[in-house]
Amino acid sequence: MSNLGTPFSTGNSVADGRAAAVSATPADAAQPGSPETGPSGSPANGWSPAGILANGWARLLLGLIIPAAVLAAWQLSTSAGIFSVVQLPPPAMVLEAGTDLLQRGQLGQHIAISTQRVLIGFAAGAALGLVFGSLVGLSRFADVLLAPTIGALRAVPSLAWVPLLILWMKIGEDSKITLILIGAFFPVFTTVSLALRHVDRNLVEAARAFGLKGVRLLTTVQLPAVVPAVFSGLRLALAQAWLFLVAAELIASSMGLGFLLTDSQNNGRTDRLLLAIVLLAVIGKITDGLLGLAEKWAVKRWA
Amino acid sequence: MSAVLSSSALETPRNATGVSARTSALPVSFRALRRTFGKGAEAHTVLRDVDFDVQSGEVLAILGTSGCGKSTLLRATAGLDSPSAGSVDIDGTPVQGIDARCAFAFQEPRLLPWHTLQANIAIGLPTGVSAKDGKAKVSRLLELVGLKDFAKHRPREISGGMAQRASLARALARNPGVLLLDEPFGALDALTRIKMQDLLLDIHRAAPTTVLLVTHDVDEALQLADRIIILGKEPDEDGAAAPGATIVRTVVVPGERPRDRGSVELARMRASLLESLGVGSH
């Protein structure tokens, strides 16, 4: 029974496996539902898919399978000579490019400046998104007044802002952070304003019946009710912030991971180019993971 | 469940704050109350010509078929809804907007899922109560409704009956002059419902506030109320049903509470009330 179901499947595979066992082997059918079914009982022995998925280290290992396979395929295809070194340098060469840049002190600088831009732009954009999203979500008047304008601004493709921002703010930190701010604003604004409109009316009415109104009603009922939605908005916004960072750095910068991309392209350094892509993937995933931890805590606290 | 009651459980110390001293029951008067929803051809009258006086400290049950405006009457009293004509007066002054003299317990508990029971009950406290007095009052109420050991629990961690008791405690935290109960036990199983009814009687004995209880359960009304009003449609002179419900019958329930649930007299009244509601008692 323990080998029923693949270890990679998710969901209710324990129950599915049991159902299959019941129909397949009449001997097992005598004890289908009891949780303590001895050696053949799936949840107890840790070999069931659900048992594996309950273990944090096992989940981490499972998640690393595909990246490891990609890395192996990369290594094999380069050592087999399918691609030239210019097209696709082997992983070791990319690693070497990384250590080289690190020793020169440039890699740390690229990473630090990019992360700083993302964090400042994300924080400012998310804060504005929260404020305007609350306004539009709670007040019918603000909705009618602001929503059409904000909707039209959202329709402008991100790169269309770049020339204007550079013209107004010159090629410096301000223009890049503003672009990232624009990218982070909209997901938060949209999720917060929509979620506030769908807060359980019964809860709001009950709170009003006990004399809550205005800011107290907002902080006691409405904001806590939308915490899960706020976090999904924040995660979308963080992804957007990294996207807009690269857009900003590709166009006009002398530092950062986006600059490393264009600079390597111009110099034919495919190894550094790949390094920048891998770093963007890893750092993006780390920041998202940290936000995910905060989300987990907040949802447990507020939902 | 049979919470040990001391009458001090509900009464805050007289000298504590000016606000909490107001535990006395208040009379309620409905004056030519009318409520119409919609406008023009779409207009739909739910209640009309409701004229009635509730004595202070009285328990009044409001019976009626569903959709007859029982809840509308209660919501008008709390100020959650405003009448199209006429008024609701509490202690002689008309209700305008959310009224702090009332406390509401809804059919569903409507507790905030992110707060503990303790914090949920504290929401009912009247404004101006000091943190110390508020905390003391909440813990007294938790004890009163038998939830002392669940003060730090979240609503989703307790049963429906317990959540409904917490909702009742939240309403009592307000020291209401008028306690409004909108089918508060309707969603509970029969056994829990009887226990909740006994709890309500205990509470009322300890602090006799005015209670308006909307219910569709005739037995509950007979068990709890001093008087019962039935809302329904009354045919006008032509015999056609006039739009909107009004009070079609008022019944004084005899006997001291708690009443014998199996008494012959109550059984006779039950049959008669069911008939008024358009249900045969077979």
Boltz contact constraints between the chains, C-beta under 6 A:
constraints:
  - contact:
      token1: [A, 202]
      token2: [B, 110]
      max_distance: 6.0
  - contact:
      token1: [A, 203]
      token2: [B, 110]
      max_distance: 6.0
  - contact:
      token1: [A, 206]
      token2: [B, 110]
      max_distance: 6.0
  - contact:
      token1: [A, 209]
      token2: [B, 78]
      max_distance: 6.0
  - contact:
      token1: [A, 209]
      token2: [B, 80]
      max_distance: 6.0
  - contact:
      token1: [A, 209]
      token2: [B, 104]
      max_distance: 6.0
  - contact:
      token1: [A, 210]
      token2: [B, 123]
      max_distance: 6.0
  - contact:
      token1: [A, 210]
      token2: [B, 124]
      max_distance: 6.0
  - contact:
      token1: [A, 211]
      token2: [B, 100]
      max_distance: 6.0
  - contact:
      token1: [A, 224]
      token2: [B, 114]
      max_distance: 6.0
  - contact:
      token1: [A, 302]
      token2: [B, 114]
      max_distance: 6.0
